[in-house]
Amino acid sequence: MSKESYDRIATVYDTDMGRSMPFDDIGFYHRLCAARGGSVLELGCGTGRILLPLLASGIDIDGIDQSEGMLAELQAEAARRGLQPTTAVGSLQSFVAARRYRTVLCPYSVLTYLTTPAELADCLQRVVQTLEPEGLLALDTFIPRDVTAFDDFRLDYRRPHGAGTLQREKRIARDGPCNRIERRYSLLAADGSVERSWVTCDVIRPWQPAELVTAAAGQGLLLRASTTDFGAVNTAPQFIVLQFGLG
């Protein structure tokens, strides 16, 4: 999503996308970072769904996100847990890291918000500049599938949220290699009436894993390992995790 979209969903993110990951990505990244040791940077850390559990376990992890609203939610939850994370505002293409890191994470398909090869290259170049000499970039992305466009808003889900319900609908249009996704959110009271409704609109690019490998190689990052669905056994894999080291 764009910065504006994430700012608009920050207070409902944990009910929304924060509950949509079907696999234990948190456990996967915890094991990876604990085994490697050293410092970790999470790009697109959002409300801290991954960052805060890793920090609580003793991992030295910082976070960067373009949305001030999401980072405010992260810091509020961190305070409730007695944690003091270091976070900064920055985009995938223009972030400035305060130090160098042994491991950089780009989780939850965050790279799909980079929609051109140039944007992807800019991000990977900054990652290279941020990594220690023995550093590793770990990213995941959903495995692209054919998407059917539709003009009407269709229900995604209704989930309990606070004293009421969060409802999300969406519609999709194709734009070359990208998908234009409009999401309509509604906060429903206990009686089903709409308390508030708003729409976000974003363009994403579902990169093929081979495209990511080629783009990474162009910045001197070589594929070290790949894992589908964070190690879960699944006959129809949905995600792939790619790990790159400096060549």
C-alpha positions in Angstrom: 0.0 0.0 0.0 1.0 3.6 -0.3 1.9 5.7 2.7 -1.5 7.3 2.7 -3.3 3.9 2.6 -1.3 2.5 5.5 -1.8 5.7 7.5 -5.6 5.2 7.0 -5.6 1.6 8.1 -3.1 1.8 10.9 -5.6 1.5 13.7 -7.3 -1.5 12.1 -4.2 -3.2 10.6 -3.8 -5.8 13.3 -7.4 -7.0 12.6 -6.9 -6.6 8.9 -3.7 -7.7 7.2 -2.1 -8.6 10.5 -4.4 -11.6 10.7 -4.3 -12.7 7.1 -0.9 -14.5 7.0 -1.8 -18.2 7.0 1.7 -19.4 7.9 4.1 -18.9 10.9 6.3 -16.3 9.3 7.2 -14.9 12.7 8.6 -18.2 13.8 10.6 -18.6 10.6 12.2 -15.2 10.9 12.9 -15.7 14.5 14.7 -18.9 13.9 16.7 -17.3 11.1 17.8 -14.3 13.0 18.5 -16.2 16.2 20.7 -18.6 14.3 22.6 -15.8 12.6 23.0 -13.5 15.6 23.9 -9.9 15.2 21.8 -6.9 14.3 18.6 -7.1 12.2 16.7 -4.5 10.2 13.1 -5.0 9.2 11.9 -3.0 6.2 8.2 -2.3 6.2 7.9 -3.1 9.9 4.4 -1.7 10.2 2.7 -2.1 13.6 5.4 -4.5 14.7 3.7 -7.8 14.0 7.1 -9.4 13.4 9.5 -6.9 15.0 8.0 -6.9 18.5 8.1 -10.7 19.1 11.6 -10.8 17.8 12.7 -7.9 20.0 11.0 -9.4 23.0 13.0 -12.6 22.4 16.2 -10.7 22.7 17.0 -10.2 19.0 18.7 -6.8 18.2 16.2 -5.6 15.7 15.3 -2.1 14.3 12.5 -1.2 12.0 11.8 1.2 9.2 8.4 2.0 7.7 7.0 4.8 5.5 3.8 5.2 7.5 4.0 7.4 10.7 0.5 6.0 11.6 1.7 2.4 11.6 4.9 3.3 13.6 2.7 5.1 16.2 0.7 1.9 16.6 4.0 -0.1 16.9 5.3 2.2 19.6 2.1 2.2 21.6 2.0 -1.6 21.6 5.7 -1.7 22.5 5.0 0.5 25.5 2.2 -1.9 26.6 4.7 -4.8 26.4 7.5 -2.8 28.1 9.7 -2.8 25.0 11.7 0.1 23.5 12.2 -0.5 19.8 14.2 1.8 17.5 12.2 2.7 14.5 12.5 5.3 11.7 10.4 6.7 8.9 11.6 5.8 5.4 10.4 4.3 2.2 11.8 1.1 0.5 13.6 3.2 -2.1 15.0 6.0 0.1 15.5 4.7 3.6 18.6 5.7 5.5 19.8 3.2 8.1 21.5 4.3 11.3 24.0 1.5 11.1 24.9 -1.6 9.2 23.1 -4.9 9.8 23.9 -8.6 9.7 20.4 -9.4 8.4 17.8 -7.4 6.6 14.2 -8.6 6.4 11.7 -7.6 3.7 8.7 -9.7 4.9 5.0 -10.1 4.0 5.5 -9.4 0.2 6.5 -5.8 0.9 8.5 -5.7 -2.3 5.3 -6.0 -4.4 4.8 -2.3 -3.7 7.8 -1.6 -5.9 6.2 -1.7 -9.4 9.1 -1.1 -11.8 12.5 -2.7 -12.2 14.1 0.7 -11.4 12.3 1.0 -8.0 13.2 -2.6 -7.2 16.9 -1.9 -8.1 16.9 1.2 -5.9 15.7 -0.7 -2.9 18.1 -3.6 -3.4 21.0 -1.2 -3.8 20.2 0.5 -0.5 20.0 -3.0 1.1 23.5 -3.8 -0.1 24.8 -0.5 1.3 23.1 -1.4 4.7 24.4 -5.0 5.0 27.5 -6.0 6.9 30.2 -7.9 4.8 28.7 -11.3 5.8 25.2 -9.9 5.6 22.0 -11.6 4.4 18.8 -10.3 2.9 15.7 -12.4 3.5 12.5 -11.6 1.7 9.2 -13.3 1.1 6.7 -12.8 -1.6 3.5 -14.5 -2.6 3.8 -16.8 -5.6 2.0 -15.0 -8.5 -1.2 -16.5 -9.8 -3.7 -15.4 -12.4 -6.0 -12.8 -11.0 -9.5 -12.2 -12.3 -10.4 -8.5 -12.4 -13.9 -7.4 -11.3 -15.6 -4.0 -11.2 -17.9 -4.5 -8.2 -16.8 -4.5 -4.5 -16.8 -8.1 -3.2 -16.6 -9.1 0.4 -13.2 -10.2 1.7 -14.2 -10.8 5.3 -15.9 -9.6 8.5 -13.9 -9.9 11.7 -14.5 -8.9 15.3 -12.9 -5.5 16.0 -13.2 -3.9 19.4 -16.9 -3.9 20.4 -18.0 -4.2 16.7 -16.9 -5.6 13.4 -14.4 -4.7 10.7 -15.6 -5.5 7.2 -13.4 -5.4 4.1 -14.5 -5.5 0.5 -12.3 -5.1 -2.6 -12.3 -4.8 -6.4 -9.3 -5.4 -8.7 -8.3 -4.1 -12.1 -5.3 -5.2 -14.2 -2.7 -2.7 -15.3 0.0 -4.4 -17.3 2.1 -6.6 -14.9 0.4 -4.8 -11.9 -2.9 -5.1 -10.1 -4.8 -2.1 -9.0 -6.6 -3.0 -5.8 -9.3 -0.8 -4.1 -10.3 -1.9 -0.6 -13.4 -0.6 1.1 -13.3 -0.8 4.9 -16.3 -0.4 7.1 -16.5 -0.3 10.9 -19.8 -1.8 12.0 -21.5 -1.3 15.3 -22.9 -4.2 17.3 -26.3 -3.7 15.6 -24.7 -3.9 12.1 -24.9 -0.2 11.3 -22.0 1.5 9.6 -20.0 3.8 12.0 -17.3 4.7 9.5 -16.4 3.6 6.0 -13.4 4.5 3.8 -11.6 3.3 0.6 -7.9 2.8 -0.1 -6.4 2.3 -3.5 -3.0 0.8 -4.3 -1.0 -0.7 -7.2 1.1 -3.8 -6.6 3.3 -5.9 -8.8 3.5 -9.7 -8.1 7.1 -10.3 -9.0 8.1 -13.8 -10.2 10.7 -15.3 -8.0 13.1 -15.5 -11.0 12.7 -11.8 -11.5 13.7 -11.1 -7.9 16.7 -13.4 -8.2 17.8 -11.6 -11.4 17.3 -8.1 -9.9 19.2 -9.1 -6.8 22.1 -10.5 -8.8 22.3 -7.2 -10.6 23.1 -5.6 -7.2 25.7 -8.2 -6.2 23.3 -10.3 -4.1 23.4 -14.1 -4.8 20.7 -16.6 -3.9 21.7 -18.7 -0.9 18.4 -20.5 -0.1 14.7 -20.6 -0.9 11.8 -22.0 1.1 8.1 -22.2 0.3 5.4 -21.3 2.8 8.0 -20.8 5.6 8.7 -24.5 5.8 5.1 -25.6 6.0 4.1 -28.6 3.9 1.6 -27.4 1.3 0.6 -29.0 -2.0 -0.1 -25.6 -3.5 2.6 -23.2 -2.2 1.5 -19.6 -1.6 4.7 -17.9 -0.5 8.4 -18.2 -1.3 11.2 -17.0 1.0 14.4 -16.0 -0.8 17.7 -15.5 1.1 20.5 -13.6 -0.6 24.1 -13.1 0.4 26.7 -10.6 -0.9 28.5 -12.1 -3.8 
